[in-house]
Amino acid sequence: MKKTIFLILVIAASFFSGFAFKTLLTGENGAIQKPKKVTGIGGIFFKCKDPKKMRDWYRANLGLETNQYGTVFEWYQGADSTKKGFTQWSPFGEKTKYFDPSTKDFMINYRVENLGALVAELRTNGVTIADSIQTVEYGKFVHIMDIEGNKLELWEPNDVEYEKMGRQMGAKTTK
């Protein structure tokens, strides 16, 4: 009798744990959910002759709250409107090597979720990964190349730490 009860409990536990696991992997409609990749624009970076003059021009003419790096746009996330998000805008000197090996005058930073899993998937797809994942207080970064040689920066942000860093610098955001 004890063996039968034990067997029933094991079968029931297996059933419910399988149900719970399936629920985690699927949405309400039962379709398997793929992890999100890009969740937004993390930054726009471009080359120019004189970054300081460019920042000053954008401050004077378009009202950007610029600092030595450019400006940070502050916004609230759609999925959770209580959480802030940030997008960086930065002019770089025209001779910067930061965009290498791309020969383009711009680089886009994309906000992503689960950078490690995304990089593994990109490698499987044959995407050129330009460097290794770098972790800093305000997130994780890696650079990839698209099919036309554009260098892209992928950022898994830690927006709480990013905002804290900005406050410590005395930086204002453009809202």
Number of C-alpha atoms within 10 A of each C-alpha: 6 7 8 9 10 11 12 12 12 12 12 12 12 12 12 12 12 12 11 11 11 14 14 12 13 13 12 9 7 10 11 13 12 9 11 10 16 18 12 15 16 23 21 17 19 18 19 17 12 12 19 18 12 17 21 17 14 16 16 12 8 9 11 21 19 23 18 11 15 22 24 25 17 16 15 12 14 10 7 8 10 9 12 14 22 25 20 19 21 23 22 23 16 13 11 12 11 13 21 14 12 17 11 14 17 18 20 18 23 21 22 20 16 15 21 14 12 17 20 12 12 14 12 9 9 8 15 16 18 15 10 11 16 11 12 12 13 17 16 18 22 20 19 19 16 12 9 8 14 19 25 20 21 26 27 22 23 15 16 14 14 17 20 13 14 13 12 9 10 10 17 17 20 16 10
